[in-house]
């Protein structure tokens, strides 16, 4: 349970970091909205990603796995549509770049936290 809460907080901080990058076009109102966004994003990833993966398996195979970036962008965009106070200025491109930046920053922060715990 503590690991889940720690991952949630790291993801919320990652959302705040990517919202401060000016070229992505991602806007989050504050830390509270970032936590809600991290929760919604995690739930959407847990529920929708396996379903979308099954339906788009031929595209994933043809693109050698690169279509997963599109699936993550779709989930990122859905989270932006659900959570008020989390918006994407440039639509799909913000979602695509934001999901890539989130994965990179989240993995870096999780490794840093894992070293200190």
VEXVEXTOR-664359 format. One record per residue: residue in three letters; residue number from 1; x, y, z of N, C-alpha, C, O in turn. Coordinates in Angstrom, 2 decimals, always signed. Layout:
N
+-----+-----+---------+---------+---------+---------+---------+---------+---------+---------+---------+---------+---------+---------+
: res :   n :     n.x :     n.y :     n.z :    ca.x :    ca.y :    ca.z :     c.x :     c.y :     c.z :     o.x :     o.y :     o.z :
+-----+-----+---------+---------+---------+---------+---------+---------+---------+---------+---------+---------+---------+---------+
: ala : NUM :       X :       Y :       Z :       X :       Y :       Z :       X :       Y :       Z :       X :       Y :       Z :
...
+-----+-----+---------+---------+---------+---------+---------+---------+---------+---------+---------+---------+---------+---------+
***
This chain:
117
+-----+-----+---------+---------+---------+---------+---------+---------+---------+---------+---------+---------+---------+---------+
: res :   n :     n.x :     n.y :     n.z :    ca.x :    ca.y :    ca.z :     c.x :     c.y :     c.z :     o.x :     o.y :     o.z :
+-----+-----+---------+---------+---------+---------+---------+---------+---------+---------+---------+---------+---------+---------+
: unk :   1 :   +0.82 :   -1.20 :   +0.00 :   +0.00 :   +0.00 :   +0.00 :   +0.87 :   +1.27 :   +0.00 :   +0.55 :   +2.25 :   -0.68 :
: unk :   2 :   +1.96 :   +1.24 :   +0.76 :   +2.85 :   +2.40 :   +0.80 :   +3.51 :   +2.62 :   -0.56 :   +3.72 :   +3.77 :   -0.97 :
: unk :   3 :   +3.83 :   +1.54 :   -1.25 :   +4.42 :   +1.65 :   -2.58 :   +3.47 :   +2.29 :   -3.58 :   +3.88 :   +3.06 :   -4.44 :
: unk :   4 :   +2.18 :   +1.96 :   -3.46 :   +1.18 :   +2.53 :   -4.34 :   +1.04 :   +4.04 :   -4.10 :   +0.95 :   +4.82 :   -5.05 :
: unk :   5 :   +1.01 :   +4.43 :   -2.83 :   +0.90 :   +5.85 :   -2.50 :   +2.15 :   +6.60 :   -2.95 :   +2.06 :   +7.72 :   -3.46 :
: unk :   6 :   +3.31 :   +5.99 :   -2.77 :   +4.56 :   +6.62 :   -3.20 :   +4.59 :   +6.80 :   -4.72 :   +4.99 :   +7.85 :   -5.21 :
: unk :   7 :   +4.16 :   +5.78 :   -5.45 :   +4.09 :   +5.88 :   -6.91 :   +3.10 :   +6.95 :   -7.34 :   +3.35 :   +7.68 :   -8.29 :
: unk :   8 :   +1.98 :   +7.04 :   -6.64 :   +0.98 :   +8.07 :   -6.94 :   +1.56 :   +9.47 :   -6.74 :   +1.36 :  +10.35 :   -7.58 :
: unk :   9 :   +2.27 :   +9.67 :   -5.64 :   +2.85 :  +10.99 :   -5.37 :   +3.96 :  +11.33 :   -6.37 :   +4.07 :  +12.48 :   -6.80 :
: unk :  10 :   +4.77 :  +10.34 :   -6.74 :   +5.82 :  +10.57 :   -7.74 :   +5.19 :  +10.91 :   -9.09 :   +5.68 :  +11.80 :   -9.80 :
: unk :  11 :   +4.12 :  +10.23 :   -9.44 :   +3.44 :  +10.52 :  -10.70 :   +2.82 :  +11.92 :  -10.67 :   +2.85 :  +12.63 :  -11.67 :
: unk :  12 :   +2.28 :  +12.32 :   -9.53 :   +1.73 :  +13.67 :   -9.41 :   +2.83 :  +14.72 :   -9.57 :   +2.62 :  +15.73 :  -10.24 :
: unk :  13 :   +3.98 :  +14.49 :   -8.97 :   +5.11 :  +15.41 :   -9.13 :   +5.56 :  +15.42 :  -10.59 :   +5.92 :  +16.48 :  -11.12 :
: unk :  14 :   +5.55 :  +14.26 :  -11.23 :   +5.93 :  +14.20 :  -12.65 :   +4.96 :  +15.02 :  -13.50 :   +5.39 :  +15.71 :  -14.43 :
: unk :  15 :   +3.67 :  +14.95 :  -13.19 :   +2.69 :  +15.76 :  -13.91 :   +2.97 :  +17.25 :  -13.71 :   +2.86 :  +18.04 :  -14.65 :
: unk :  16 :   +3.32 :  +17.64 :  -12.49 :   +3.64 :  +19.04 :  -12.24 :   +4.88 :  +19.48 :  -13.02 :   +4.93 :  +20.59 :  -13.53 :
: unk :  17 :   +5.87 :  +18.60 :  -13.10 :   +7.10 :  +18.94 :  -13.83 :   +6.80 :  +19.12 :  -15.31 :   +7.26 :  +20.09 :  -15.92 :
: unk :  18 :   +6.04 :  +18.20 :  -15.90 :   +5.77 :  +18.34 :  -17.34 :   +4.84 :  +19.51 :  -17.63 :   +4.83 :  +20.03 :  -18.74 :
: unk :  19 :   +4.06 :  +19.92 :  -16.64 :   +3.20 :  +21.09 :  -16.87 :   +4.02 :  +22.38 :  -16.88 :   +3.56 :  +23.41 :  -17.38 :
: unk :  20 :   +5.22 :  +22.34 :  -16.34 :   +6.10 :  +23.52 :  -16.34 :   +6.97 :  +23.61 :  -17.59 :   +7.63 :  +24.62 :  -17.81 :
: unk :  21 :   +6.98 :  +22.58 :  -18.42 :   +7.73 :  +22.61 :  -19.67 :   +6.91 :  +23.37 :  -20.70 :   +5.82 :  +22.92 :  -21.06 :
: unk :  22 :   +7.40 :  +24.50 :  -21.19 :   +6.56 :  +25.39 :  -22.01 :   +6.19 :  +24.83 :  -23.38 :   +5.14 :  +25.19 :  -23.92 :
: unk :  23 :   +7.00 :  +23.99 :  -23.96 :   +6.75 :  +23.54 :  -25.33 :   +5.74 :  +22.41 :  -25.42 :   +5.33 :  +22.05 :  -26.53 :
: unk :  24 :   +5.32 :  +21.82 :  -24.30 :   +4.39 :  +20.70 :  -24.34 :   +2.93 :  +21.13 :  -24.41 :   +2.10 :  +20.43 :  -25.00 :
: unk :  25 :   +2.60 :  +22.26 :  -23.83 :   +1.22 :  +22.73 :  -23.85 :   +0.33 :  +22.01 :  -22.87 :   -0.86 :  +21.83 :  -23.14 :
: unk :  26 :   +0.88 :  +21.60 :  -21.73 :   +0.11 :  +20.90 :  -20.71 :   -0.07 :  +21.86 :  -19.54 :   +0.89 :  +22.47 :  -19.07 :
: unk :  27 :   -1.32 :  +21.98 :  -19.08 :   -1.61 :  +22.90 :  -17.99 :   -2.32 :  +22.16 :  -16.86 :   -3.33 :  +21.49 :  -17.08 :
: unk :  28 :   -1.77 :  +22.29 :  -15.64 :   -2.38 :  +21.71 :  -14.44 :   -2.47 :  +22.82 :  -13.40 :   -1.50 :  +23.56 :  -13.19 :
: unk :  29 :   -3.62 :  +22.94 :  -12.76 :   -3.87 :  +24.06 :  -11.85 :   -3.03 :  +24.03 :  -10.58 :   -2.61 :  +25.08 :  -10.11 :
: unk :  30 :   -2.76 :  +22.86 :  -10.03 :   -1.99 :  +22.80 :   -8.80 :   -1.71 :  +21.36 :   -8.40 :   -2.00 :  +20.42 :   -9.15 :
: unk :  31 :   -1.12 :  +21.19 :   -7.21 :   -0.73 :  +19.85 :   -6.77 :   -1.94 :  +18.95 :   -6.55 :   -1.89 :  +17.76 :   -6.84 :
: unk :  32 :   -3.04 :  +19.52 :   -6.04 :   -4.25 :  +18.72 :   -5.84 :   -4.78 :  +18.16 :   -7.15 :   -5.16 :  +16.99 :   -7.22 :
: unk :  33 :   -4.81 :  +18.98 :   -8.17 :   -5.25 :  +18.52 :   -9.49 :   -4.27 :  +17.51 :  -10.07 :   -4.67 :  +16.59 :  -10.78 :
: unk :  34 :   -2.98 :  +17.68 :   -9.76 :   -1.99 :  +16.72 :  -10.25 :   -2.19 :  +15.36 :   -9.59 :   -2.02 :  +14.33 :  -10.24 :
: unk :  35 :   -2.56 :  +15.33 :   -8.32 :   -2.83 :  +14.06 :   -7.64 :   -4.07 :  +13.40 :   -8.23 :   -4.07 :  +12.20 :   -8.47 :
: unk :  36 :   -5.12 :  +14.18 :   -8.45 :   -6.34 :  +13.64 :   -9.06 :   -6.03 :  +13.13 :  -10.47 :   -6.52 :  +12.07 :  -10.86 :
: unk :  37 :   -5.24 :  +13.88 :  -11.21 :   -4.86 :  +13.46 :  -12.56 :   -4.07 :  +12.16 :  -12.52 :   -4.28 :  +11.28 :  -13.35 :
: unk :  38 :   -3.16 :  +12.03 :  -11.56 :   -2.37 :  +10.79 :  -11.43 :   -3.28 :   +9.61 :  -11.11 :   -3.06 :   +8.52 :  -11.62 :
: unk :  39 :   -4.28 :   +9.82 :  -10.27 :   -5.22 :   +8.74 :   -9.93 :   -6.02 :   +8.34 :  -11.17 :   -6.13 :   +7.15 :  -11.48 :
: unk :  40 :   -6.58 :   +9.32 :  -11.86 :   -7.39 :   +9.04 :  -13.06 :   -6.53 :   +8.38 :  -14.14 :   -6.97 :   +7.42 :  -14.78 :
: unk :  41 :   -5.32 :   +8.88 :  -14.34 :   -4.42 :   +8.32 :  -15.34 :   -4.09 :   +6.86 :  -15.00 :   -4.06 :   +6.00 :  -15.88 :
: unk :  42 :   -3.83 :   +6.59 :  -13.73 :   -3.54 :   +5.22 :  -13.31 :   -4.72 :   +4.28 :  -13.51 :   -4.55 :   +3.14 :  -13.96 :
: unk :  43 :   -5.91 :   +4.74 :  -13.18 :   -7.11 :   +3.92 :  -13.36 :   -7.36 :   +3.66 :  -14.84 :   -7.66 :   +2.53 :  -15.23 :
: unk :  44 :   -7.25 :   +4.70 :  -15.67 :   -7.43 :   +4.52 :  -17.11 :   -6.39 :   +3.57 :  -17.69 :   -6.71 :   +2.75 :  -18.55 :
: unk :  45 :   -5.14 :   +3.69 :  -17.23 :   -4.10 :   +2.77 :  -17.69 :   -4.41 :   +1.34 :  -17.31 :   -4.20 :   +0.42 :  -18.10 :
: unk :  46 :   -4.90 :   +1.15 :  -16.09 :   -5.18 :   -0.21 :  -15.62 :   -6.37 :   -0.83 :  -16.34 :   -6.40 :   -2.04 :  -16.57 :
: unk :  47 :   -7.36 :   -0.02 :  -16.69 :   -8.58 :   -0.56 :  -17.29 :   -8.53 :   -0.55 :  -18.82 :   -8.79 :   -1.57 :  -19.46 :
: unk :  48 :   -8.19 :   +0.61 :  -19.40 :   -8.30 :   +0.75 :  -20.86 :   -7.11 :   +0.21 :  -21.65 :   -7.29 :   -0.31 :  -22.75 :
: unk :  49 :   -5.91 :   +0.32 :  -21.10 :   -4.74 :   -0.10 :  -21.88 :   -4.79 :   -1.56 :  -22.30 :   -4.49 :   -1.85 :  -23.46 :
: unk :  50 :   -5.15 :   -2.51 :  -21.42 :   -5.24 :   -3.90 :  -21.90 :   -6.31 :   -4.10 :  -22.98 :   -6.12 :   -4.88 :  -23.91 :
: unk :  51 :   -7.42 :   -3.39 :  -22.84 :   -8.50 :   -3.53 :  -23.83 :   -8.06 :   -2.95 :  -25.18 :   -8.24 :   -3.58 :  -26.22 :
: unk :  52 :   -7.47 :   -1.75 :  -25.14 :   -7.00 :   -1.13 :  -26.38 :   -5.86 :   -1.93 :  -27.01 :   -5.74 :   -1.98 :  -28.24 :
: unk :  53 :   -5.05 :   -2.55 :  -26.18 :   -3.95 :   -3.36 :  -26.70 :   -4.47 :   -4.55 :  -27.49 :   -3.95 :   -4.88 :  -28.56 :
: unk :  54 :   -5.50 :   -5.20 :  -26.98 :   -6.08 :   -6.34 :  -27.68 :   -6.67 :   -5.92 :  -29.02 :   -6.47 :   -6.59 :  -30.03 :
: unk :  55 :   -7.39 :   -4.79 :  -29.02 :   -8.03 :   -4.35 :  -30.26 :   -7.04 :   -3.82 :  -31.30 :   -7.31 :   -3.91 :  -32.50 :
: unk :  56 :   -5.92 :   -3.29 :  -30.86 :   -4.96 :   -2.71 :  -31.80 :   -3.71 :   -3.55 :  -31.96 :   -2.68 :   -3.06 :  -32.44 :
: unk :  57 :   -3.77 :   -4.80 :  -31.58 :   -2.61 :   -5.68 :  -31.66 :   -1.98 :   -5.74 :  -33.05 :   -0.75 :   -5.71 :  -33.15 :
: unk :  58 :   -2.76 :   -5.82 :  -34.13 :   -2.11 :   -5.81 :  -35.45 :   -1.31 :   -4.53 :  -35.73 :   -0.22 :   -4.60 :  -36.31 :
: unk :  59 :   -1.83 :   -3.38 :  -35.31 :   -1.09 :   -2.13 :  -35.50 :   +0.17 :   -2.10 :  -34.63 :   +1.20 :   -1.57 :  -35.05 :
: unk :  60 :   +0.07 :   -2.65 :  -33.44 :   +1.24 :   -2.70 :  -32.55 :   +2.32 :   -3.58 :  -33.17 :   +3.50 :   -3.24 :  -33.14 :
: unk :  61 :   +1.92 :   -4.70 :  -33.72 :   +2.88 :   -5.62 :  -34.34 :   +3.50 :   -4.99 :  -35.58 :   +4.71 :   -5.06 :  -35.78 :
: unk :  62 :   +2.66 :   -4.37 :  -36.42 :   +3.18 :   -3.74 :  -37.65 :   +4.12 :   -2.58 :  -37.37 :   +5.06 :   -2.34 :  -38.12 :
: unk :  63 :   +3.86 :   -1.86 :  -36.29 :   +4.71 :   -0.71 :  -35.97 :   +5.86 :   -1.08 :  -35.02 :   +6.58 :   -0.20 :  -34.55 :
: unk :  64 :   +6.02 :   -2.34 :  -34.75 :   +7.06 :   -2.85 :  -33.86 :   +6.95 :   -2.19 :  -32.48 :   +7.95 :   -1.84 :  -31.86 :
: unk :  65 :   +5.72 :   -2.04 :  -32.02 :   +5.47 :   -1.53 :  -30.68 :   +5.34 :   -0.03 :  -30.57 :   +5.00 :   +0.47 :  -29.49 :
: unk :  66 :   +5.59 :   +0.70 :  -31.64 :   +5.52 :   +2.16 :  -31.56 :   +4.10 :   +2.68 :  -31.40 :   +3.89 :   +3.82 :  -30.98 :
: unk :  67 :   +3.12 :   +1.85 :  -31.74 :   +1.72 :   +2.29 :  -31.60 :   +1.34 :   +2.43 :  -30.13 :   +0.33 :   +3.06 :  -29.82 :
: unk :  68 :   +2.13 :   +1.86 :  -29.22 :   +1.89 :   +2.05 :  -27.79 :   +1.97 :   +3.53 :  -27.41 :   +1.28 :   +3.97 :  -26.49 :
: unk :  69 :   +2.81 :   +4.29 :  -28.11 :   +2.87 :   +5.73 :  -27.85 :   +1.53 :   +6.39 :  -28.15 :   +1.10 :   +7.29 :  -27.42 :
: unk :  70 :   +0.87 :   +5.96 :  -29.21 :   -0.44 :   +6.50 :  -29.56 :   -1.47 :   +6.09 :  -28.51 :   -2.32 :   +6.90 :  -28.12 :
: unk :  71 :   -1.41 :   +4.84 :  -28.04 :   -2.34 :   +4.39 :  -27.01 :   -2.15 :   +5.18 :  -25.72 :   -3.13 :   +5.57 :  -25.08 :
: unk :  72 :   -0.91 :   +5.43 :  -25.34 :   -0.66 :   +6.24 :  -24.15 :   -1.14 :   +7.67 :  -24.33 :   -1.63 :   +8.28 :  -23.38 :
: unk :  73 :   -1.01 :   +8.20 :  -25.53 :   -1.51 :   +9.55 :  -25.80 :   -3.03 :   +9.60 :  -25.71 :   -3.59 :  +10.58 :  -25.22 :
: unk :  74 :   -3.69 :   +8.56 :  -26.15 :   -5.15 :   +8.50 :  -26.05 :   -5.58 :   +8.50 :  -24.59 :   -6.51 :   +9.21 :  -24.21 :
: unk :  75 :   -4.91 :   +7.71 :  -23.78 :   -5.24 :   +7.65 :  -22.35 :   -4.91 :   +8.97 :  -21.68 :   -5.66 :   +9.43 :  -20.82 :
: unk :  76 :   -3.81 :   +9.58 :  -22.05 :   -3.42 :  +10.90 :  -21.53 :   -4.50 :  +11.94 :  -21.87 :   -4.88 :  +12.74 :  -21.02 :
: unk :  77 :   -4.97 :  +11.91 :  -23.10 :   -6.02 :  +12.84 :  -23.54 :   -7.34 :  +12.59 :  -22.83 :   -8.07 :  +13.53 :  -22.52 :
: unk :  78 :   -7.67 :  +11.32 :  -22.58 :   -8.88 :  +11.00 :  -21.84 :   -8.80 :  +11.52 :  -20.42 :   -9.79 :  +12.02 :  -19.88 :
: unk :  79 :   -7.64 :  +11.39 :  -19.81 :   -7.47 :  +11.91 :  -18.46 :   -7.65 :  +13.43 :  -18.45 :   -8.24 :  +13.97 :  -17.52 :
: unk :  80 :   -7.15 :  +14.10 :  -19.47 :   -7.33 :  +15.55 :  -19.57 :   -8.79 :  +15.92 :  -19.77 :   -9.24 :  +16.97 :  -19.30 :
: unk :  81 :   -9.53 :  +15.08 :  -20.48 :  -10.95 :  +15.36 :  -20.70 :  -11.77 :  +15.13 :  -19.43 :  -12.79 :  +15.78 :  -19.22 :
: unk :  82 :  -11.33 :  +14.21 :  -18.59 :  -12.08 :  +13.86 :  -17.38 :  -11.80 :  +14.83 :  -16.24 :  -12.72 :  +15.24 :  -15.53 :
: unk :  83 :  -10.54 :  +15.19 :  -16.04 :  -10.14 :  +15.99 :  -14.88 :  -10.23 :  +17.48 :  -15.20 :   -9.54 :  +17.96 :  -16.10 :
: unk :  84 :  -11.08 :  +18.22 :  -14.49 :  -11.09 :  +19.68 :  -14.68 :   -9.82 :  +20.27 :  -14.05 :   -9.39 :  +19.84 :  -12.98 :
: unk :  85 :   -9.25 :  +21.23 :  -14.72 :   -8.02 :  +21.82 :  -14.24 :   -6.78 :  +21.19 :  -14.85 :   -5.66 :  +21.59 :  -14.55 :
: unk :  86 :   -6.98 :  +20.20 :  -15.73 :   -5.89 :  +19.56 :  -16.47 :   -6.25 :  +19.67 :  -17.94 :   -7.22 :  +19.05 :  -18.39 :
: unk :  87 :   -5.49 :  +20.46 :  -18.70 :   -5.85 :  +20.67 :  -20.10 :   -4.64 :  +20.55 :  -21.00 :   -3.49 :  +20.70 :  -20.58 :
: unk :  88 :   -4.93 :  +20.27 :  -22.25 :   -3.92 :  +20.12 :  -23.29 :   -4.11 :  +21.24 :  -24.30 :   -5.14 :  +21.31 :  -24.97 :
: unk :  89 :   -3.13 :  +22.11 :  -24.42 :   -3.24 :  +23.27 :  -25.30 :   -3.23 :  +22.86 :  -26.78 :   -3.97 :  +23.44 :  -27.58 :
: unk :  90 :   -2.41 :  +21.89 :  -27.14 :   -2.25 :  +21.52 :  -28.55 :   -2.90 :  +20.18 :  -28.89 :   -2.54 :  +19.56 :  -29.89 :
: unk :  91 :   -3.84 :  +19.72 :  -28.10 :   -4.61 :  +18.53 :  -28.39 :   -3.78 :  +17.26 :  -28.38 :   -3.07 :  +16.97 :  -27.42 :
: unk :  92 :   -3.87 :  +16.49 :  -29.47 :   -3.22 :  +15.19 :  -29.54 :   -1.70 :  +15.31 :  -29.39 :   -1.08 :  +14.46 :  -28.77 :
: unk :  93 :   -1.11 :  +16.36 :  -29.96 :   +0.34 :  +16.49 :  -29.90 :   +0.81 :  +16.75 :  -28.48 :   +1.86 :  +16.26 :  -28.08 :
: unk :  94 :   +0.05 :  +17.52 :  -27.73 :   +0.38 :  +17.70 :  -26.32 :   +0.27 :  +16.38 :  -25.57 :   +1.09 :  +16.08 :  -24.70 :
: unk :  95 :   -0.76 :  +15.60 :  -25.91 :   -0.94 :  +14.30 :  -25.25 :   +0.20 :  +13.35 :  -25.60 :   +0.70 :  +12.63 :  -24.74 :
: unk :  96 :   +0.60 :  +13.34 :  -26.86 :   +1.69 :  +12.45 :  -27.29 :   +3.01 :  +12.83 :  -26.63 :   +3.68 :  +11.98 :  -26.04 :
: unk :  97 :   +3.38 :  +14.10 :  -26.73 :   +4.63 :  +14.55 :  -26.12 :   +4.56 :  +14.47 :  -24.60 :   +5.56 :  +14.15 :  -23.95 :
: unk :  98 :   +3.40 :  +14.75 :  -24.03 :   +3.23 :  +14.68 :  -22.59 :   +3.35 :  +13.26 :  -22.05 :   +3.93 :  +13.04 :  -20.99 :
: unk :  99 :   +2.80 :  +12.30 :  -22.79 :   +2.91 :  +10.91 :  -22.33 :   +4.34 :  +10.40 :  -22.40 :   +4.78 :   +9.62 :  -21.55 :
: unk : 100 :   +5.07 :  +10.84 :  -23.42 :   +6.49 :  +10.45 :  -23.52 :   +7.29 :  +11.11 :  -22.40 :   +8.10 :  +10.46 :  -21.75 :
: unk : 101 :   +7.05 :  +12.40 :  -22.19 :   +7.77 :  +13.12 :  -21.12 :   +7.40 :  +12.55 :  -19.75 :   +8.26 :  +12.45 :  -18.87 :
: unk : 102 :   +6.14 :  +12.19 :  -19.56 :   +5.71 :  +11.61 :  -18.29 :   +6.43 :  +10.28 :  -18.03 :   +6.87 :  +10.02 :  -16.91 :
: unk : 103 :   +6.54 :   +9.46 :  -19.05 :   +7.22 :   +8.17 :  -18.88 :   +8.69 :   +8.37 :  -18.51 :   +9.22 :   +7.67 :  -17.65 :
: unk : 104 :   +9.34 :   +9.31 :  -19.17 :  +10.77 :   +9.54 :  -18.90 :  +10.97 :  +10.13 :  -17.50 :  +11.79 :   +9.62 :  -16.73 :
: unk : 105 :  +10.24 :  +11.17 :  -17.17 :  +10.41 :  +11.83 :  -15.88 :   +9.97 :  +10.92 :  -14.74 :  +10.61 :  +10.88 :  -13.69 :
: unk : 106 :   +8.88 :  +10.19 :  -14.95 :   +8.40 :   +9.28 :  -13.92 :   +9.42 :   +8.18 :  -13.63 :   +9.64 :   +7.84 :  -12.47 :
: unk : 107 :  +10.04 :   +7.64 :  -14.67 :  +11.02 :   +6.58 :  -14.44 :  +12.26 :   +7.12 :  -13.73 :  +12.83 :   +6.44 :  -12.88 :
: unk : 108 :  +12.68 :   +8.33 :  -14.07 :  +13.83 :   +8.93 :  -13.39 :  +13.52 :   +9.17 :  -11.91 :  +14.32 :   +8.83 :  -11.04 :
: unk : 109 :  +12.35 :   +9.75 :  -11.64 :  +11.99 :  +10.04 :  -10.25 :  +11.79 :   +8.77 :   -9.44 :  +12.17 :   +8.71 :   -8.27 :
: unk : 110 :  +11.19 :   +7.75 :  -10.04 :  +10.99 :   +6.49 :   -9.32 :  +12.32 :   +5.81 :   -8.99 :  +12.47 :   +5.21 :   -7.93 :
: unk : 111 :  +13.28 :   +5.90 :   -9.90 :  +14.61 :   +5.35 :   -9.60 :  +15.30 :   +6.12 :   -8.49 :  +15.94 :   +5.53 :   -7.63 :
: unk : 112 :  +15.16 :   +7.43 :   -8.49 :  +15.74 :   +8.24 :   -7.42 :  +15.11 :   +7.92 :   -6.07 :  +15.81 :   +7.80 :   -5.07 :
: unk : 113 :  +13.80 :   +7.78 :   -6.06 :  +13.10 :   +7.47 :   -4.81 :  +13.47 :   +6.06 :   -4.33 :  +13.62 :   +5.83 :   -3.13 :
: unk : 114 :  +13.61 :   +5.13 :   -5.27 :  +13.96 :   +3.75 :   -4.91 :  +15.35 :   +3.67 :   -4.29 :  +15.59 :   +2.81 :   -3.44 :
: unk : 115 :  +16.26 :   +4.55 :   -4.68 :  +17.59 :   +4.54 :   -4.11 :  +17.58 :   +5.03 :   -2.67 :  +18.42 :   +4.62 :   -1.87 :
: unk : 116 :  +16.65 :   +5.90 :   -2.33 :  +16.63 :   +6.46 :   -0.99 :  +15.69 :   +5.72 :   -0.04 :  +15.64 :   +6.04 :   +1.14 :
: unk : 117 :  +14.96 :   +4.73 :   -0.54 :  +14.08 :   +3.97 :   +0.34 :  +14.57 :   +2.56 :   +0.52 :  +13.94 :   +1.77 :   +1.24 :
+-----+-----+---------+---------+---------+---------+---------+---------+---------+---------+---------+---------+---------+---------+
***
